[in-house]
């Protein structure tokens, strides 16, 4: 069930099916005519998310873009499905993963060959399913006005090369993707383009943001007071991630 976390930020929880399904967040104030999706979710899981947005009074024709926190299968799998309903939807991705999508290279999407084999046993995906045009290649450091709210793009490599977070300084909101979760866990660092040392640096950066509202892409969210939990998670994990 869709939920408004703060004014202008909605949360549509993922529904795991065979594999984890990422949450979707939508940014934009009502009446502004400019909404942004953050991540999409698992293959075949787009319809219910669009239904939830429609039920909340968010016109699908006013969703202008999707910003991918990264391009793993459970985040980008239903993007083609969603773009059939919203054909003008722009795709914004960090440049380090945009290059993979544009040449149809699914190695980051699947993460490893074993997972790719499992996915292909469950879904009949054509070979070019993840050849996707990218409208904007992000680098980190951009300050974006999204439907009346301002978010900074923060490059957080480690879980994947192009992982990003979106941070709102006014309300200390972090959309963290899979870099850090609200249950003391962090993203995997054993997949294609992952790097534990980079993840350590990204976690230390997150710890210094002063996060109050933590919105990861799986499991529970934290609507206020997330700072101490974030710092404790980082404290526990960083010694395990090398130099």
N, C-alpha and C positions, 0 to 999 in steps of 0.2 A: 504494500500500500504506500502510495506516495506521501511524503511528509515534507512540510516546509521547515527547514532547520532555522533559518533566519530570514528576514525580509529579503527576498530576491535570490535565495538559494534553496532549491528543492532536492530531495533525495529519493530515488527510486531503488529500493533494495534489490540486489541480485537474487535470482532463484537458481540454485545449483541444480544441474541435471547432467549426470555422467561426470561432468567436470565442474569446477567452481565457475560461477557466473559473476562478473564484476557488477558492483553498484553503478548506477548512472546518477550524475548530478546535473542539474540544470540551473544556469545562472541567468538572471534577468528579472527586472521588476515589472510587475503587471502593468499593462498599458503602454509599455515602452516599445513594443513591436520588435524587440531584438533579444533573442534568447540564444544561449550557448549550451550545448551538451558537453559534458566531460566524460569521455569514454562511452562505449556502446554495450559491450557484453558479448556473451557466448552466442555462437551460431544457433539460429532458430529461436532466440530469446528476445528479438526486437519488438515483436508485435505487442506483447503485454506492456512493455515499457512505454511505447507510444500511446497505448490506450490509457495508461496511468496519467501521462502528461495531458492528454486530451480531457480526461475527467477532472483535472485540476484547473482547467480553463486556460491552458497554455496552447495557443493555436500552433499546430504543427508547421504551418506555412511561415511562422515567425521565428522558427528555429533556424538560425543563419549558418551555424558552423558547429562542428564537433572538434574539440581539442582532446587529443589522445595523450594520456599521461605516459603511455608506452604502448607497444603494439603486440603484446602477447595475445594468444588466441582467445583467452577468456575476456579480453577487453575489446578486441576489434572484430571478433568472429561474426557479429551480426551487422556490421557496417554496410555490407552490400544490400542486405535486406532493408535496412533503414533508408538507404539512399533510393531504393525503389519507391518509397512513399514520399520522401523529401528529396527529389532529384537535384535541387539546387544547393543542397547541403555542402558547405565547404569543409575540407579536412585539413586541420592544422596539426602538425607533428614536428617533433624535434628533428633537425636536419640529419642527425646521425642514424635515425631510423627511416626517415622519409626516403632516403636513397634506396633502401631495401624494398620498400613498397613500390616505388616507381619502376624498378626493374623486375618486379615480380619475384623477388627472392624471399621465400617464406621462412628462412632459417631462424630469424628472431621471433617470428610469430609462433613457431612450434617449440622453440627452445632447445630441443634435442631430437634425435632421430627416433628414439623410442616413443616419445610422446606423439610425434608426427604419425607413426604407425598406428597408435591407438586411435587418434583422431580420425584417420582415414578409414579405420574399421567401423566407425560410428556414423560418419557423414560422407556423402558422395560429393566431394568438392572437386571441381575442375582444377587443372594444374595452374591456371592463371587467376584463381579466385582471389588471391591477395595481391594482384597487380592493381594498385590504387593510385590515382592521381592526387597529388598533394597541392592544396591551394596556397598554403603558407608554411614555410620551413622556419621553425623557431630555433633560437640559439640559447635562450636563457638571458634574463635581464630585461626582457620586454615588459613594459607597463601597459596593460590593456584595459580599456574601458569597455566592459561587457554588460550591456543592458542596464546601465546606471550604477554598477559596482566596479571598483578598480582592483585588479589582481596583477601581481607580479609573477612572471614566469621564472622559476628557479630550476636550473639544470641539476638533476640529482642522479648522476650515473652510478651504477653499481648493480642494481637489479637487472638493468639492461642499459645499453649505451646511451639511449636517448630518453631515459626516464626523466620526467619533470614533475614538479609540484606547482600548484597555483596558490599564491598567498595574498590575502587581503590584510593590509596593515591596519586598517581602521578597526576591524573587529577581531584581528589576529586569527583568521580562519586559514587553515591549511588543507587543501585537497592534495593528499599525499600519494595517490596512486598506490603502488605496492612497496614503496620504500619503507614505510613504517606503519604498523597497525595499532589499533587501540587496545590490544590484549597482550602487550608485551612482546610481540613478534615483529620480525622484519621480513623483507622480501628475500626470496632465494637468490643465491649468488653463484650457482653452479650451472647456469644456462648459457646459451650462445650470447655473446657480447656482455655477459655479466663479469663483474670484477670486485672481489672482496675489499681490496684496498680503496677503490673508488667509492664503494658503498660506505666504508668507514668515514671517509671525508664527507660524504653526503649526510650521513647521520649526525655528524658533529655540527654541520651547518644547520640542520633542522633543529637541533637542541638549542641553538642560539637565537632562534626566531621569536621566542616568547609565545608559542602557540597557545591559544585558549580553546578554539574549536577545531577538533581533529576529525577530518572526513576522509578516511581511507576507502579503498575500493573493495574491501571484503570485511565481513564480520561487523561488529558493532561500531557505532560512531560515538564521539564525545562532544556534547553540546556546550560545555563550559569547563574550565579548570583543567585542561589537558596538559598544561605545562610540566608539572611534576612527573606525571606518568611518562611523557615523552623523554624527559631527561633521564629517568630511571631506566627506560628501555635502552636508550643509547649507552648509558653507563654499563649495563650488563653485556651488551653485544659487542661493543667496539674492541675489547681485548681479544675477541675471537677472530677478528678480521684482518689480522696482520698489521704490517707497517703502513 
